[in-house]
């Protein structure tokens, strides 16, 4: 199993655990996913990000 560093969004504590040992809330991955020029799902992620930001997602990537 691969272990990666995680961060609590509430108390900003870095840990390897799924739940924060300090406040007990769920942690998230601290590092962004790796970039690959062969990413098959990039256009779907970009559309999702554009929708979150309120931009027009009808454009093709």
PQR file of N, CA, C, O and H, with PARSE charges and radii, in Angstrom:
ATOM      1  N   UNK A   1       0.836  -1.178   0.000 -0.4000 1.5000
ATOM      2  CA  UNK A   1       0.000   0.000   0.000 -0.0000 2.0000
ATOM      3  C   UNK A   1       0.882   1.243   0.000  0.5500 1.7000
ATOM      4  O   UNK A   1       1.850   1.330   0.755 -0.5500 1.4000
ATOM      5  N   UNK A   2       0.545   2.178  -0.833 -0.4000 1.5000
ATOM      6  CA  UNK A   2       1.299   3.420  -0.946 -0.0000 2.0000
ATOM      7  C   UNK A   2       0.803   4.412   0.111  0.5500 1.7000
ATOM      8  O   UNK A   2      -0.401   4.625   0.248 -0.5500 1.4000
ATOM      9  H   UNK A   2      -0.241   2.108  -1.447  0.4000 1.0000
ATOM     10  N   UNK A   3       1.709   5.003   0.837 -0.4000 1.5000
ATOM     11  CA  UNK A   3       1.323   6.004   1.825 -0.0000 2.0000
ATOM     12  C   UNK A   3       1.697   7.380   1.301  0.5500 1.7000
ATOM     13  O   UNK A   3       2.795   7.590   0.784 -0.5500 1.4000
ATOM     14  H   UNK A   3       2.688   4.830   0.725  0.4000 1.0000
ATOM     15  N   UNK A   4       0.788   8.291   1.439 -0.4000 1.5000
ATOM     16  CA  UNK A   4       1.033   9.671   1.032 -0.0000 2.0000
ATOM     17  C   UNK A   4       0.632  10.587   2.181  0.5500 1.7000
ATOM     18  O   UNK A   4      -0.182  10.231   3.033 -0.5500 1.4000
ATOM     19  H   UNK A   4      -0.104   8.121   1.859  0.4000 1.0000
ATOM     20  N   UNK A   5       1.212  11.747   2.179 -0.4000 1.5000
ATOM     21  CA  UNK A   5       0.928  12.699   3.248 -0.0000 2.0000
ATOM     22  C   UNK A   5      -0.447  13.315   3.020  0.5500 1.7000
ATOM     23  O   UNK A   5      -0.835  13.604   1.888 -0.5500 1.4000
ATOM     24  H   UNK A   5       1.873  12.036   1.486  0.4000 1.0000
ATOM     25  N   UNK A   6      -1.162  13.506   4.098 -0.4000 1.5000
ATOM     26  CA  UNK A   6      -2.506  14.067   4.058 -0.0000 2.0000
ATOM     27  C   UNK A   6      -2.551  15.297   4.959  0.5500 1.7000
ATOM     28  O   UNK A   6      -1.720  15.453   5.854 -0.5500 1.4000
ATOM     29  H   UNK A   6      -0.847  13.271   5.017  0.4000 1.0000
ATOM     30  N   UNK A   7      -3.523  16.163   4.716 -0.4000 1.5000
ATOM     31  CA  UNK A   7      -3.638  17.400   5.485 -0.0000 2.0000
ATOM     32  C   UNK A   7      -5.083  17.619   5.912  0.5500 1.7000
ATOM     33  O   UNK A   7      -6.016  17.394   5.141 -0.5500 1.4000
ATOM     34  H   UNK A   7      -4.198  16.036   3.989  0.4000 1.0000
ATOM     35  N   UNK A   8      -5.247  18.055   7.136 -0.4000 1.5000
ATOM     36  CA  UNK A   8      -6.572  18.392   7.652 -0.0000 2.0000
ATOM     37  C   UNK A   8      -6.911  19.809   7.196  0.5500 1.7000
ATOM     38  O   UNK A   8      -6.112  20.728   7.377 -0.5500 1.4000
ATOM     39  H   UNK A   8      -4.490  18.238   7.762  0.4000 1.0000
ATOM     40  N   UNK A   9      -8.077  19.988   6.615 -0.4000 1.5000
ATOM     41  CA  UNK A   9      -8.476  21.316   6.142 -0.0000 2.0000
ATOM     42  C   UNK A   9      -8.819  22.256   7.287  0.5500 1.7000
ATOM     43  O   UNK A   9      -8.672  23.471   7.158 -0.5500 1.4000
ATOM     44  H   UNK A   9      -8.726  19.242   6.468  0.4000 1.0000
ATOM     45  N   UNK A  10      -9.274  21.707   8.401 -0.4000 1.5000
ATOM     46  CA  UNK A  10      -9.697  22.561   9.517 -0.0000 2.0000
ATOM     47  C   UNK A  10      -8.534  23.063  10.359  0.5500 1.7000
ATOM     48  O   UNK A  10      -8.426  24.262  10.621 -0.5500 1.4000
ATOM     49  H   UNK A  10      -9.393  20.720   8.506  0.4000 1.0000
ATOM     50  N   UNK A  11      -7.655  22.146  10.789 -0.4000 1.5000
ATOM     51  CA  UNK A  11      -6.585  22.570  11.695 -0.0000 2.0000
ATOM     52  C   UNK A  11      -5.204  22.610  11.022  0.5500 1.7000
ATOM     53  O   UNK A  11      -4.212  22.923  11.680 -0.5500 1.4000
ATOM     54  H   UNK A  11      -7.742  21.172  10.576  0.4000 1.0000
ATOM     55  N   UNK A  12      -5.129  22.295   9.718 -0.4000 1.5000
ATOM     56  CA  UNK A  12      -3.897  22.363   8.922 -0.0000 2.0000
ATOM     57  C   UNK A  12      -2.789  21.445   9.439  0.5500 1.7000
ATOM     58  O   UNK A  12      -1.607  21.741   9.263 -0.5500 1.4000
ATOM     59  H   UNK A  12      -5.935  22.040   9.184  0.4000 1.0000
ATOM     60  N   UNK A  13      -3.161  20.342  10.070 -0.4000 1.5000
ATOM     61  CA  UNK A  13      -2.198  19.367  10.570 -0.0000 2.0000
ATOM     62  C   UNK A  13      -1.889  18.363   9.472  0.5500 1.7000
ATOM     63  O   UNK A  13      -2.804  17.862   8.817 -0.5500 1.4000
ATOM     64  H   UNK A  13      -4.121  20.101  10.212  0.4000 1.0000
ATOM     65  N   UNK A  14      -0.613  18.064   9.261 -0.4000 1.5000
ATOM     66  CA  UNK A  14      -0.188  17.054   8.296 -0.0000 2.0000
ATOM     67  C   UNK A  14      -0.085  15.712   9.004  0.5500 1.7000
ATOM     68  O   UNK A  14       0.436  15.625  10.115 -0.5500 1.4000
ATOM     69  H   UNK A  14       0.130  18.472   9.793  0.4000 1.0000
ATOM     70  N   UNK A  15      -0.592  14.654   8.345 -0.4000 1.5000
ATOM     71  CA  UNK A  15      -0.593  13.325   8.938 -0.0000 2.0000
ATOM     72  C   UNK A  15      -0.633  12.274   7.834  0.5500 1.7000
ATOM     73  O   UNK A  15      -0.831  12.603   6.664 -0.5500 1.4000
ATOM     74  H   UNK A  15      -1.016  14.725   7.442  0.4000 1.0000
ATOM     75  N   UNK A  16      -0.448  11.025   8.202 -0.4000 1.5000
ATOM     76  CA  UNK A  16      -0.590   9.914   7.261 -0.0000 2.0000
ATOM     77  C   UNK A  16      -1.931   9.212   7.437  0.5500 1.7000
ATOM     78  O   UNK A  16      -2.248   8.289   6.686 -0.5500 1.4000
ATOM     79  H   UNK A  16      -0.288  10.758   9.152  0.4000 1.0000
ATOM     80  N   UNK A  17      -2.711   9.632   8.409 -0.4000 1.5000
ATOM     81  CA  UNK A  17      -3.972   8.987   8.729 -0.0000 2.0000
ATOM     82  C   UNK A  17      -5.128   9.574   7.937  0.5500 1.7000
ATOM     83  O   UNK A  17      -5.055  10.710   7.468 -0.5500 1.4000
ATOM     84  H   UNK A  17      -2.453  10.381   9.019  0.4000 1.0000
ATOM     85  N   UNK A  18      -6.195   8.800   7.788 -0.4000 1.5000
ATOM     86  CA  UNK A  18      -7.382   9.244   7.048 -0.0000 2.0000
ATOM     87  C   UNK A  18      -8.148  10.290   7.851  0.5500 1.7000
ATOM     88  O   UNK A  18      -8.710  11.224   7.279 -0.5500 1.4000
ATOM     89  H   UNK A  18      -6.255   7.877   8.169  0.4000 1.0000
ATOM     90  N   UNK A  19      -8.174  10.139   9.166 -0.4000 1.5000
ATOM     91  CA  UNK A  19      -8.826  11.117  10.034 -0.0000 2.0000
ATOM     92  C   UNK A  19      -7.767  11.850  10.844  0.5500 1.7000
ATOM     93  O   UNK A  19      -6.761  11.268  11.251 -0.5500 1.4000
ATOM     94  H   UNK A  19      -7.718   9.380   9.631  0.4000 1.0000
ATOM     95  N   UNK A  20      -8.008  13.120  11.068 -0.4000 1.5000
ATOM     96  CA  UNK A  20      -7.061  13.961  11.809 -0.0000 2.0000
ATOM     97  C   UNK A  20      -6.990  13.516  13.265  0.5500 1.7000
ATOM     98  O   UNK A  20      -8.026  13.387  13.918 -0.5500 1.4000
ATOM     99  H   UNK A  20      -8.825  13.593  10.737  0.4000 1.0000
ATOM    100  N   UNK A  21      -5.779  13.278  13.790 -0.4000 1.5000
ATOM    101  CA  UNK A  21      -5.670  12.870  15.198 -0.0000 2.0000
ATOM    102  C   UNK A  21      -5.971  14.016  16.166  0.5500 1.7000
ATOM    103  O   UNK A  21      -6.271  13.773  17.335 -0.5500 1.4000
ATOM    104  H   UNK A  21      -4.937  13.383  13.259  0.4000 1.0000
ATOM    105  N   UNK A  22      -5.893  15.257  15.693 -0.4000 1.5000
ATOM    106  CA  UNK A  22      -6.113  16.405  16.565 -0.0000 2.0000
ATOM    107  C   UNK A  22      -7.599  16.757  16.697  0.5500 1.7000
ATOM    108  O   UNK A  22      -8.108  16.915  17.806 -0.5500 1.4000
ATOM    109  H   UNK A  22      -5.649  15.455  14.743  0.4000 1.0000
ATOM    110  N   UNK A  23      -8.290  16.878  15.555 -0.4000 1.5000
ATOM    111  CA  UNK A  23      -9.698  17.293  15.609 -0.0000 2.0000
ATOM    112  C   UNK A  23     -10.670  16.187  15.200  0.5500 1.7000
ATOM    113  O   UNK A  23     -11.874  16.323  15.421 -0.5500 1.4000
ATOM    114  H   UNK A  23      -7.877  16.749  14.654  0.4000 1.0000
ATOM    115  N   UNK A  24     -10.178  15.093  14.607 -0.4000 1.5000
ATOM    116  CA  UNK A  24     -11.028  13.960  14.260 -0.0000 2.0000
ATOM    117  C   UNK A  24     -11.738  14.058  12.929  0.5500 1.7000
ATOM    118  O   UNK A  24     -12.480  13.147  12.562 -0.5500 1.4000
ATOM    119  H   UNK A  24      -9.201  14.982  14.427  0.4000 1.0000
ATOM    120  N   UNK A  25     -11.530  15.151  12.186 -0.4000 1.5000
ATOM    121  CA  UNK A  25     -12.192  15.302  10.890 -0.0000 2.0000
ATOM    122  C   UNK A  25     -11.399  14.610   9.794  0.5500 1.7000
ATOM    123  O   UNK A  25     -10.234  14.263   9.984 -0.5500 1.4000
ATOM    124  H   UNK A  25     -10.927  15.891  12.484  0.4000 1.0000
ATOM    125  N   UNK A  26     -12.033  14.414   8.651 -0.4000 1.5000
ATOM    126  CA  UNK A  26     -11.396  13.710   7.537 -0.0000 2.0000
ATOM    127  C   UNK A  26     -10.300  14.573   6.899  0.5500 1.7000
ATOM    128  O   UNK A  26     -10.446  15.790   6.777 -0.5500 1.4000
ATOM    129  H   UNK A  26     -12.980  14.696   8.496  0.4000 1.0000
ATOM    130  N   UNK A  27      -9.210  13.929   6.498 -0.4000 1.5000
ATOM    131  CA  UNK A  27      -8.103  14.626   5.865 -0.0000 2.0000
ATOM    132  C   UNK A  27      -8.166  14.438   4.346  0.5500 1.7000
ATOM    133  O   UNK A  27      -8.857  13.549   3.850 -0.5500 1.4000
ATOM    134  H   UNK A  27      -9.092  12.941   6.597  0.4000 1.0000
ATOM    135  N   UNK A  28      -7.438  15.285   3.619 -0.4000 1.5000
ATOM    136  CA  UNK A  28      -7.375  15.212   2.159 -0.0000 2.0000
ATOM    137  C   UNK A  28      -5.918  15.069   1.740  0.5500 1.7000
ATOM    138  O   UNK A  28      -5.009  15.366   2.515 -0.5500 1.4000
ATOM    139  H   UNK A  28      -6.876  16.007   4.022  0.4000 1.0000
ATOM    140  N   UNK A  29      -5.702  14.613   0.509 -0.4000 1.5000
ATOM    141  CA  UNK A  29      -4.345  14.485  -0.009 -0.0000 2.0000
ATOM    142  C   UNK A  29      -3.711  15.874  -0.075  0.5500 1.7000
ATOM    143  O   UNK A  29      -4.348  16.830  -0.517 -0.5500 1.4000
ATOM    144  H   UNK A  29      -6.440  14.371  -0.121  0.4000 1.0000
ATOM    145  N   UNK A  30      -2.470  15.983   0.361 -0.4000 1.5000
ATOM    146  CA  UNK A  30      -1.792  17.271   0.388 -0.0000 2.0000
ATOM    147  C   UNK A  30      -1.177  17.609  -0.973  0.5500 1.7000
ATOM    148  O   UNK A  30      -0.946  18.777  -1.283 -0.5500 1.4000
ATOM    149  H   UNK A  30      -1.952  15.207   0.720  0.4000 1.0000
ATOM    150  N   UNK A  31      -0.920  16.595  -1.767 -0.4000 1.5000
ATOM    151  CA  UNK A  31      -0.283  16.811  -3.060 -0.0000 2.0000
ATOM    152  C   UNK A  31      -1.298  16.704  -4.190  0.5500 1.7000
ATOM    153  O   UNK A  31      -2.230  15.904  -4.107 -0.5500 1.4000
ATOM    154  H   UNK A  31      -1.109  15.646  -1.515  0.4000 1.0000
ATOM    155  N   UNK A  32      -1.132  17.496  -5.245 -0.4000 1.5000
ATOM    156  CA  UNK A  32      -2.034  17.360  -6.388 -0.0000 2.0000
ATOM    157  C   UNK A  32      -1.722  16.083  -7.164  0.5500 1.7000
ATOM    158  O   UNK A  32      -0.628  15.537  -7.025 -0.5500 1.4000
ATOM    159  H   UNK A  32      -0.375  18.146  -5.313  0.4000 1.0000
ATOM    160  N   UNK A  33      -2.660  15.595  -7.980 -0.4000 1.5000
ATOM    161  CA  UNK A  33      -2.376  14.406  -8.783 -0.0000 2.0000
ATOM    162  C   UNK A  33      -1.300  14.689  -9.818  0.5500 1.7000
ATOM    163  O   UNK A  33      -1.124  15.835 -10.232 -0.5500 1.4000
ATOM    164  H   UNK A  33      -3.549  16.039  -8.094  0.4000 1.0000
ATOM    165  N   UNK A  34      -0.585  13.665 -10.239 -0.4000 1.5000
ATOM    166  CA  UNK A  34       0.457  13.836 -11.247 -0.0000 2.0000
ATOM    167  C   UNK A  34      -0.137  14.223 -12.590  0.5500 1.7000
ATOM    168  O   UNK A  34      -1.236  13.793 -12.938 -0.5500 1.4000
ATOM    169  H   UNK A  34      -0.728  12.734  -9.903  0.4000 1.0000
ATOM    170  N   UNK A  35       0.586  15.031 -13.335 -0.4000 1.5000
ATOM    171  CA  UNK A  35       0.150  15.429 -14.665 -0.0000 2.0000
ATOM    172  C   UNK A  35       0.683  14.438 -15.686  0.5500 1.7000
ATOM    173  O   UNK A  35       1.837  14.016 -15.615 -0.5500 1.4000
ATOM    174  H   UNK A  35       1.479  15.380 -13.052  0.4000 1.0000
ATOM    175  N   UNK A  36      -0.153  14.078 -16.621 -0.4000 1.5000
ATOM    176  CA  UNK A  36       0.256  13.211 -17.705 -0.0000 2.0000
ATOM    177  C   UNK A  36      -0.276  13.784 -19.015  0.5500 1.7000
ATOM    178  O   UNK A  36      -1.463  14.097 -19.100 -0.5500 1.4000
ATOM    179  H   UNK A  36      -1.091  14.422 -16.680  0.4000 1.0000
ATOM    180  N   UNK A  37       0.566  13.931 -20.040 -0.4000 1.5000
ATOM    181  CA  UNK A  37       0.067  14.433 -21.319 -0.0000 2.0000
ATOM    182  C   UNK A  37      -0.887  13.446 -21.988  0.5500 1.7000
ATOM    183  O   UNK A  37      -1.613  13.822 -22.909 -0.5500 1.4000
ATOM    184  H   UNK A  37       1.531  13.676 -19.971  0.4000 1.0000
ATOM    185  N   UNK A  38      -0.895  12.197 -21.542 -0.4000 1.5000
ATOM    186  CA  UNK A  38      -1.799  11.190 -22.103 -0.0000 2.0000
ATOM    187  C   UNK A  38      -3.074  11.030 -21.277  0.5500 1.7000
ATOM    188  O   UNK A  38      -3.741  10.000 -21.370 -0.5500 1.4000
ATOM    189  H   UNK A  38      -0.305  11.892 -20.795  0.4000 1.0000
ATOM    190  N   UNK A  39      -3.414  12.015 -20.489 -0.4000 1.5000
ATOM    191  CA  UNK A  39      -4.573  11.943 -19.612 -0.0000 2.0000
ATOM    192  C   UNK A  39      -5.859  11.885 -20.443  0.5500 1.7000
ATOM    193  O   UNK A  39      -6.187  12.823 -21.170 -0.5500 1.4000
ATOM    194  H   UNK A  39      -2.873  12.852 -20.413  0.4000 1.0000
ATOM    195  N   UNK A  40      -6.578  10.768 -20.322 -0.4000 1.5000
ATOM    196  CA  UNK A  40      -7.791  10.579 -21.110 -0.0000 2.0000
ATOM    197  C   UNK A  40      -8.973  11.341 -20.542  0.5500 1.7000
ATOM    198  O   UNK A  40      -9.940  11.597 -21.260 -0.5500 1.4000
ATOM    199  H   UNK A  40      -6.312  10.006 -19.732  0.4000 1.0000
ATOM    200  N   UNK A  41      -8.920  11.707 -19.284 -0.4000 1.5000
ATOM    201  CA  UNK A  41     -10.074  12.307 -18.628 -0.0000 2.0000
ATOM    202  C   UNK A  41      -9.901  13.798 -18.351  0.5500 1.7000
ATOM    203  O   UNK A  41     -10.683  14.378 -17.599 -0.5500 1.4000
ATOM    204  H   UNK A  41      -8.135  11.499 -18.701  0.4000 1.0000
ATOM    205  N   UNK A  42      -8.888  14.425 -18.947 -0.4000 1.5000
ATOM    206  CA  UNK A  42      -8.606  15.832 -18.667 -0.0000 2.0000
ATOM    207  C   UNK A  42      -9.781  16.729 -19.045  0.5500 1.7000
ATOM    208  O   UNK A  42     -10.115  17.642 -18.291 -0.5500 1.4000
ATOM    209  H   UNK A  42      -8.252  13.954 -19.558  0.4000 1.0000
ATOM    210  N   UNK A  43     -10.412  16.495 -20.184 -0.4000 1.5000
ATOM    211  CA  UNK A  43     -11.493  17.385 -20.603 -0.0000 2.0000
ATOM    212  C   UNK A  43     -12.672  17.322 -19.632  0.5500 1.7000
ATOM    213  O   UNK A  43     -13.352  18.326 -19.421 -0.5500 1.4000
ATOM    214  H   UNK A  43     -10.140  15.752 -20.797  0.4000 1.0000
ATOM    215  N   UNK A  44     -12.921  16.147 -19.038 -0.4000 1.5000
ATOM    216  CA  UNK A  44     -14.003  16.029 -18.072 -0.0000 2.0000
ATOM    217  C   UNK A  44     -13.676  16.760 -16.775  0.5500 1.7000
ATOM    218  O   UNK A  44     -14.551  17.395 -16.185 -0.5500 1.4000
ATOM    219  H   UNK A  44     -12.369  15.331 -19.210  0.4000 1.0000
ATOM    220  N   UNK A  45     -12.429  16.676 -16.326 -0.4000 1.5000
ATOM    221  CA  UNK A  45     -12.016  17.394 -15.121 -0.0000 2.0000
ATOM    222  C   UNK A  45     -12.055  18.898 -15.346  0.5500 1.7000
ATOM    223  O   UNK A  45     -12.474  19.656 -14.472 -0.5500 1.4000
ATOM    224  H   UNK A  45     -11.719  16.161 -16.804  0.4000 1.0000
ATOM    225  N   UNK A  46     -11.617  19.321 -16.521 -0.4000 1.5000
ATOM    226  CA  UNK A  46     -11.633  20.758 -16.832 -0.0000 2.0000
ATOM    227  C   UNK A  46     -13.067  21.278 -16.852  0.5500 1.7000
ATOM    228  O   UNK A  46     -13.340  22.354 -16.321 -0.5500 1.4000
ATOM    229  H   UNK A  46     -11.277  18.705 -17.232  0.4000 1.0000
ATOM    230  N   UNK A  47     -13.986  20.525 -17.460 -0.4000 1.5000
ATOM    231  CA  UNK A  47     -15.389  20.937 -17.484 -0.0000 2.0000
ATOM    232  C   UNK A  47     -15.959  21.006 -16.073  0.5500 1.7000
ATOM    233  O   UNK A  47     -16.720  21.920 -15.756 -0.5500 1.4000
ATOM    234  H   UNK A  47     -13.764  19.650 -17.891  0.4000 1.0000
ATOM    235  N   UNK A  48     -15.600  20.052 -15.229 -0.4000 1.5000
ATOM    236  CA  UNK A  48     -16.067  20.044 -13.855 -0.0000 2.0000
ATOM    237  C   UNK A  48     -15.545  21.271 -13.097  0.5500 1.7000
ATOM    238  O   UNK A  48     -16.293  21.914 -12.361 -0.5500 1.4000
ATOM    239  H   UNK A  48     -14.982  19.309 -15.487  0.4000 1.0000
ATOM    240  N   UNK A  49     -14.273  21.586 -13.280 -0.4000 1.5000
ATOM    241  CA  UNK A  49     -13.690  22.763 -12.623 -0.0000 2.0000
ATOM    242  C   UNK A  49     -14.348  24.048 -13.119  0.5500 1.7000
ATOM    243  O   UNK A  49     -14.597  24.962 -12.333 -0.5500 1.4000
ATOM    244  H   UNK A  49     -13.665  21.064 -13.879  0.4000 1.0000
ATOM    245  N   UNK A  50     -14.628  24.119 -14.408 -0.4000 1.5000
ATOM    246  CA  UNK A  50     -15.270  25.312 -14.967 -0.0000 2.0000
ATOM    247  C   UNK A  50     -16.677  25.484 -14.399  0.5500 1.7000
ATOM    248  O   UNK A  50     -17.100  26.604 -14.115 -0.5500 1.4000
ATOM    249  H   UNK A  50     -14.426  23.376 -15.047  0.4000 1.0000
ATOM    250  N   UNK A  51     -17.400  24.381 -14.232 -0.4000 1.5000
ATOM    251  CA  UNK A  51     -18.737  24.458 -13.654 -0.0000 2.0000
ATOM    252  C   UNK A  51     -18.688  24.907 -12.204  0.5500 1.7000
ATOM    253  O   UNK A  51     -19.545  25.671 -11.759 -0.5500 1.4000
ATOM    254  H   UNK A  51     -17.056  23.470 -14.462  0.4000 1.0000
ATOM    255  N   UNK A  52     -17.679  24.433 -11.458 -0.4000 1.5000
ATOM    256  CA  UNK A  52     -17.535  24.848 -10.055 -0.0000 2.0000
ATOM    257  C   UNK A  52     -17.281  26.348  -9.960  0.5500 1.7000
ATOM    258  O   UNK A  52     -17.781  27.013  -9.054 -0.5500 1.4000
ATOM    259  H   UNK A  52     -16.983  23.813 -11.819  0.4000 1.0000
ATOM    260  N   UNK A  53     -16.491  26.881 -10.912 -0.4000 1.5000
ATOM    261  CA  UNK A  53     -16.125  28.296 -10.886 -0.0000 2.0000
ATOM    262  C   UNK A  53     -17.162  29.180 -11.545  0.5500 1.7000
ATOM    263  O   UNK A  53     -17.018  30.403 -11.545 -0.5500 1.4000
ATOM    264  H   UNK A  53     -16.084  26.340 -11.648  0.4000 1.0000
ATOM    265  N   UNK A  54     -18.222  28.578 -12.117 -0.4000 1.5000
ATOM    266  CA  UNK A  54     -19.287  29.370 -12.732 -0.0000 2.0000
ATOM    267  C   UNK A  54     -18.944  29.824 -14.134  0.5500 1.7000
ATOM    268  O   UNK A  54     -19.608  30.719 -14.656 -0.5500 1.4000
ATOM    269  H   UNK A  54     -18.339  27.585 -12.118  0.4000 1.0000
ATOM    270  N   UNK A  55     -17.947  29.253 -14.759 -0.4000 1.5000
ATOM    271  CA  UNK A  55     -17.594  29.626 -16.115 -0.0000 2.0000
ATOM    272  C   UNK A  55     -18.412  28.802 -17.098  0.5500 1.7000
ATOM    273  O   UNK A  55     -19.046  27.818 -16.718 -0.5500 1.4000
ATOM    274  H   UNK A  55     -17.407  28.526 -14.334  0.4000 1.0000
ATOM    275  N   UNK A  56     -18.396  29.206 -18.356 -0.4000 1.5000
ATOM    276  CA  UNK A  56     -19.130  28.499 -19.386 -0.0000 2.0000
ATOM    277  C   UNK A  56     -18.390  27.214 -19.720  0.5500 1.7000
ATOM    278  O   UNK A  56     -17.241  27.263 -20.160 -0.5500 1.4000
ATOM    279  H   UNK A  56     -17.881  30.005 -18.665  0.4000 1.0000
ATOM    280  N   UNK A  57     -19.027  26.065 -19.520 -0.4000 1.5000
ATOM    281  CA  UNK A  57     -18.377  24.786 -19.752 -0.0000 2.0000
ATOM    282  C   UNK A  57     -18.730  24.202 -21.107  0.5500 1.7000
ATOM    283  O   UNK A  57     -18.396  23.048 -21.378 -0.5500 1.4000
ATOM    284  H   UNK A  57     -19.961  26.025 -19.163  0.4000 1.0000
ATOM    285  N   UNK A  58     -19.409  24.977 -21.985 -0.4000 1.5000
ATOM    286  CA  UNK A  58     -19.759  24.486 -23.312 -0.0000 2.0000
ATOM    287  C   UNK A  58     -18.608  24.466 -24.271  0.5500 1.7000
ATOM    288  O   UNK A  58     -18.688  23.839 -25.328 -0.5500 1.4000
ATOM    289  H   UNK A  58     -19.680  25.914 -21.765  0.4000 1.0000
ATOM    290  N   UNK A  59     -17.534  25.142 -23.923 -0.4000 1.5000
ATOM    291  CA  UNK A  59     -16.359  25.160 -24.779 -0.0000 2.0000
ATOM    292  C   UNK A  59     -15.698  23.794 -24.782  0.5500 1.7000
ATOM    293  O   UNK A  59     -15.681  23.110 -23.759 -0.5500 1.4000
ATOM    294  H   UNK A  59     -17.469  25.651 -23.065  0.4000 1.0000
ATOM    295  N   UNK A  60     -15.157  23.393 -25.914 -0.4000 1.5000
ATOM    296  CA  UNK A  60     -14.424  22.126 -25.977 -0.0000 2.0000
ATOM    297  C   UNK A  60     -12.978  22.367 -25.624  0.5500 1.7000
ATOM    298  O   UNK A  60     -12.407  23.398 -25.981 -0.5500 1.4000
ATOM    299  H   UNK A  60     -15.170  23.949 -26.745  0.4000 1.0000
ATOM    300  N   UNK A  61     -12.400  21.451 -24.944 -0.4000 1.5000
ATOM    301  CA  UNK A  61     -11.004  21.572 -24.496 -0.0000 2.0000
ATOM    302  C   UNK A  61     -10.104  20.939 -25.501  0.5500 1.7000
ATOM    303  O   UNK A  61      -8.886  20.929 -25.320 -0.5500 1.4000
ATOM    304  H   UNK A  61     -12.864  20.614 -24.654  0.4000 1.0000
TER
END
